[in-house]
């Protein structure tokens, strides 16, 4: 059994050889056992309690050496999306919606790791978007099915995210379904309703 805590995730940067973001309040607990030459991770429990993001990840692995029987469940929430994006340093856009909720479940092995459930909710002043779906193999980004629904007050909201001026048309309602197979990605359906007084 192992447990550890760190005031900041960046503490581990020298150990892993890559720059980790400065996210506070890391707590990890895990238990493993070796049986008949196989090492099993019975329980993983990871919590991140940063002012900008809360995360809770649980899981298990039947055989660590073979990378078999992987199961992970993650719940991630933030009400400081733009501040979090700047901390992570991976976004090339002006800002993102501040309220983000993500629930994802992953299962499989190192050859075929599937997203069995993913639900993402983005909310901001005048914006409410939801994405749900699955993916057959996360490792090669194949076999995805996703549904996107939502509404926004007007395009000015997107202008704030990308830093480019768009016409102030709105409100919009959006519904789309996307599938991905070995033959490529297909937009199966798209419904976009504009109810602007002028158009």
GIKA-V882771 format. One record per residue. N is the residue number from 1. D_FIRST is the distance of its C-alpha to the first C-alpha in Angstrom with 2 decimals. Layout:
n:N d_first:D_FIRST
n:N d_first:D_FIRST
//
This chain:
n:1 d_first:0.00
n:2 d_first:3.78
n:3 d_first:6.90
n:4 d_first:10.42
n:5 d_first:13.94
n:6 d_first:17.25
n:7 d_first:20.77
n:8 d_first:21.93
n:9 d_first:20.69
n:10 d_first:23.44
n:11 d_first:21.55
n:12 d_first:19.90
n:13 d_first:23.37
n:14 d_first:23.89
n:15 d_first:20.67
n:16 d_first:21.39
n:17 d_first:25.17
n:18 d_first:26.25
n:19 d_first:27.28
n:20 d_first:24.84
n:21 d_first:26.44
n:22 d_first:26.41
n:23 d_first:24.41
n:24 d_first:23.03
n:25 d_first:20.20
n:26 d_first:17.10
n:27 d_first:13.83
n:28 d_first:10.76
n:29 d_first:7.56
n:30 d_first:5.80
n:31 d_first:4.22
n:32 d_first:6.36
n:33 d_first:8.63
n:34 d_first:11.92
n:35 d_first:15.00
n:36 d_first:18.59
n:37 d_first:18.05
n:38 d_first:16.27
n:39 d_first:12.79
n:40 d_first:11.80
n:41 d_first:9.79
n:42 d_first:9.74
n:43 d_first:9.30
n:44 d_first:10.10
n:45 d_first:11.58
n:46 d_first:13.71
n:47 d_first:16.52
n:48 d_first:19.47
n:49 d_first:21.96
n:50 d_first:24.83
n:51 d_first:28.40
n:52 d_first:29.50
n:53 d_first:26.78
n:54 d_first:24.12
n:55 d_first:21.52
n:56 d_first:18.80
n:57 d_first:17.09
n:58 d_first:15.04
n:59 d_first:14.58
n:60 d_first:13.37
n:61 d_first:14.56
n:62 d_first:15.83
n:63 d_first:16.34
n:64 d_first:15.04
n:65 d_first:17.74
n:66 d_first:20.48
n:67 d_first:19.43
n:68 d_first:20.29
n:69 d_first:19.57
n:70 d_first:18.57
n:71 d_first:18.60
n:72 d_first:18.47
n:73 d_first:20.10
n:74 d_first:21.16
n:75 d_first:23.32
n:76 d_first:25.01
n:77 d_first:27.89
n:78 d_first:30.16
n:79 d_first:33.47
n:80 d_first:34.04
n:81 d_first:34.34
n:82 d_first:36.78
n:83 d_first:34.92
n:84 d_first:31.66
n:85 d_first:33.64
n:86 d_first:34.96
n:87 d_first:31.55
n:88 d_first:30.36
n:89 d_first:33.69
n:90 d_first:33.99
n:91 d_first:36.83
n:92 d_first:40.48
n:93 d_first:41.90
n:94 d_first:43.15
n:95 d_first:40.79
n:96 d_first:38.86
n:97 d_first:38.77
n:98 d_first:36.92
n:99 d_first:35.32
n:100 d_first:32.93
n:101 d_first:30.59
n:102 d_first:28.63
n:103 d_first:26.71
n:104 d_first:25.61
n:105 d_first:23.90
n:106 d_first:23.30
n:107 d_first:22.89
n:108 d_first:23.72
n:109 d_first:23.09
n:110 d_first:24.07
n:111 d_first:27.68
n:112 d_first:28.08
n:113 d_first:25.91
n:114 d_first:27.63
n:115 d_first:27.78
n:116 d_first:28.26
n:117 d_first:28.98
n:118 d_first:29.83
n:119 d_first:31.64
n:120 d_first:32.75
n:121 d_first:35.01
n:122 d_first:37.02
n:123 d_first:39.16
n:124 d_first:41.50
n:125 d_first:44.90
n:126 d_first:46.99
n:127 d_first:44.30
n:128 d_first:42.19
n:129 d_first:40.67
n:130 d_first:38.23
n:131 d_first:36.82
n:132 d_first:35.16
n:133 d_first:34.61
n:134 d_first:32.70
n:135 d_first:32.43
n:136 d_first:32.46
n:137 d_first:30.99
n:138 d_first:29.42
n:139 d_first:29.36
n:140 d_first:33.17
n:141 d_first:33.99
n:142 d_first:35.91
n:143 d_first:36.70
n:144 d_first:36.37
n:145 d_first:37.96
n:146 d_first:38.14
n:147 d_first:40.30
n:148 d_first:41.19
n:149 d_first:43.08
n:150 d_first:44.13
n:151 d_first:46.89
n:152 d_first:47.93
n:153 d_first:50.72
n:154 d_first:52.23
n:155 d_first:51.66
n:156 d_first:51.66
n:157 d_first:47.98
n:158 d_first:47.21
n:159 d_first:49.54
n:160 d_first:47.25
n:161 d_first:44.23
n:162 d_first:46.00
n:163 d_first:48.47
n:164 d_first:51.52
n:165 d_first:54.19
n:166 d_first:54.58
n:167 d_first:57.33
n:168 d_first:56.54
n:169 d_first:56.79
n:170 d_first:55.00
n:171 d_first:53.56
n:172 d_first:51.80
n:173 d_first:50.04
n:174 d_first:48.00
n:175 d_first:46.64
n:176 d_first:45.59
n:177 d_first:43.88
n:178 d_first:42.63
n:179 d_first:41.60
n:180 d_first:40.51
n:181 d_first:41.22
n:182 d_first:41.79
n:183 d_first:45.32
n:184 d_first:44.31
n:185 d_first:43.66
n:186 d_first:46.07
n:187 d_first:46.96
n:188 d_first:47.78
n:189 d_first:49.10
n:190 d_first:49.82
n:191 d_first:51.44
n:192 d_first:52.27
n:193 d_first:54.49
n:194 d_first:56.18
n:195 d_first:57.99
n:196 d_first:59.42
n:197 d_first:62.76
n:198 d_first:64.43
n:199 d_first:63.11
//
